[in-house]
Structures are given as structure tokens and as C-alpha cells.
Amino acid sequence: IRASAAPRRPPGSASGAGMSVLVTGAAGFVGTHCSLALRKRGDGVVGVDNFNAYYDPSLKKARAALLATHGVFVVEGDINDGRLLAKLFDVVPFTHVLHLAAQAGVRYAMENPASYVHSNVAGLVTLLEACKDADPQPAVVWASSSSVYGLNDKVPFSERDRTDRPASLYAATKKAGEEITHTYNHIYGLSVTGLRFFTVYGPWGRPDMAYFSFTRNILQGKPITVYRGKDHVDLARDFTYIDDVVKGCLASLDTAGRSTGTGGKKRGPAPYRIFNLGNTSPVTVPNLVAILEKHLRVKAKKNVVEMPGNGDVPFTHANISLAREQLGYKPTTNLDAGLKKFVKWYLSYYGYTRGGSKNLRQ
Ligand code: NAD
């Protein structure tokens, strides 16, 4: 762990200054991409992930194997394990924590509500306890979600808009996370940056997300279920390509500022920030399907049904002025170009040849 966490770049150099970063949820979709990007520019990274079975654990193992080839070791463990976290902080004086571990997805809350409390509330508190007790205290950058805007009908969503109407338990736990991190910021001097991601997609993505499961079903000749809002209005999402989100995460780490506490005591005010990381260009779900059909060269069998009211919101749309101003965040990949890259990865990862004659993993 020591070797892979040691930054290769000398401290004090531009952009990031030789960080040592603990990435939670490192074997997840966003965690893998961020860990690779940090490593690529010479920062030290240690990952932690519990490899849970919310979706295909073999995909998480494959991501971790990829990370290992780039010098990132992913410790198998749960963020609720305070002793493990204390040990990690003991071995490595992390300058930053990029906290991405969470129970994601809105619909799974119907099946397993406790998993959201376990990872997104209790796990978050355990992690923040370890951060506030660490000496030096790291700066914390963590993934909130656009879902905190809930049933807000004023678009685009800006960071100052109301977030008091969550539409799902997932959204409620992310909102709770914003309050909890804010508390650790003002009581213990932890530097905190919360990032509200907007429907992130791309290679190595999450199989539970629509663009991924649509691709799987279309290739297997199975029907896809397309939800429609009330009064036949199409749902729309501000799909954001993974490389753009990674740039936003790294810029957040670079500009996080220092925590001011040590060993659980605050020594002065520390930064607390929240940013939208979206694409500012919402696309309807039928348009998403049309783009996938184009890149897959297969027509989808569509089942269009009314949204069942189980946690989804009708639309998302980010105002990214604040992130643009303070982070230099500027998304550059549109959905067409991003899905082209995703489809290329999907066909290769699952062993498809063009025409779908071979499929080794499914
Ligand atoms: P992901 O599920 O691929 O990654 C999360 C990882 O955390 C998984 O590998 C999982 O095994 C791990 N994990 C979960 N609970 C854990 C625990 N208690 N201890 C240790 N590890 C645990 O999800 P992702 O898409 O990479 O999302 C990353 C973060 O971004 C999450 O916090 C998610 O809520 C947030 N987010 C994602 C999106 C998106 O569109 N992908 C949108 C908004 C917010």
C-alpha cells in the first residue's frame, strides 16, 4: 500500500501537487476512472471497496484488476469498518479522500432500503470520523447526486435551488450526506466538496443504468422498457460523459483547500463547497435509444409504459456556471460521441463481434 500511495510527483508541483488519495468505491464505475486518471498524472492512490453484489461483482473485479496494472491496490473492505479506515490512515498520510462508495440506483430502495442507510449514511459517518481523527486531516471530495433536486420543476438546476423534495430514498440519503458533511466541516474543520453528478455514463459503466441495460437487451433481441412521464411527456436526462466527470473530480481535489483540524479538533474555518457536474444538454430517453440503435446497428423492441412513480424524476438539467467559474469545468463530449465509445467498449468487453455472433461473458 505504501508504494502505490506514494506520489511520484514532487509535492508543490502544479495541478494537484503530489496528492495521496484514498478513493472509496474505487472498483465502482466512477472510482475506477478517477483512480486511473489520478495515477496517470502521478498521484498516489489507494482504493477501498466492498465489492458488493448490487450488480455483477465480476465487473468490479475486472475493474480492480485493471487498476492493479496501473499501481492502484484496492483493499477489499467496507467503509463502515472504522478500524480498517484508521489503519489505512495510520499507514498512509492521505492528503485527500475521494469518497465515491455508495448504494446507488433509485429503484433498488424498494427491495433493500437498509443498504442505502448502511452505505450512504452510516458508512459516510464512519468515514468522516476517520478523516476528522486523522493527522493530518485530508480534504474530502465526495459524490452527492443531482437526485437531491428531486421534484424541483425549475430548470436548469442550480446549486442554490431548493433540495427539500427528494423523490427516492436514494435522494434522501444523498441530501442527508450533504447535511452530515456540512456538520463535519463546521464542527471539525474538514474541507468538504460535494459533487452533484448528473447521470454519468461511459465505458466500464454500471449495468443497472438504462443506457447499459438497453444495450444488453437490444443485443440479445429482448424488449426494453421505456418509461414515459405523465401526459405522454418523454423523460429526459442530462447525460454526462465519464471523462468530463473525472476532470471535474480532479479539479475539485486540486482546488479543495486544506482541512484546518487535527486529531478531531478544529483550528479554523475550512472550505465547504457544492458543485453540479452535469452536461447542460438534456436528452430524452427515446433519443437515447435512437443513438444506441445507430451505434449498435440493431433496432430496439420498445415497450413504452408510464413511469411507475418509484423514485425516478421526469427530467434533470444542470446549470454548471459555478463549476465552470471555480473549477474550470467544461464538458466536451456529447451523448452521440460518448455512447459511441461506450458501445465500442461494451462489444469488446462482452466478446461481441459485429453482427453479434460471439458473446463470451453473458
Ligand atoms: P458504483 O456502484 O459503480 O460504485 C460504487 C462502489 O462503491 C461500488 O464498487 C460498490 O461496491 C462500492 N460500495 C458500496 N457500498 C460500499 C461500502 N459500504 N463500503 C465499501 N464500498 C462500497 O457507482 P458509480 O456510478 O461509480 O457512482 C459513484 C458515486 O457517484 C456514488 O456515490 C453514486 O451515488 C454517485 N452518483 C453516481 C451517478 C451516476 O450516474 N453514475 C449519478 C449521481 C451520483
Residues whose N, C-alpha, C, O or C-beta is under 5 A from the ligand:
A	BS01	NAD	G25 A27 G28 F29 V30 G31 V48 D49 N50 F51 N52 G77 D78 I79 L100 A101 A102 Q103 A104 S119 G123 A143 S144 S145 S146 F197 F198 T199 V200 R206
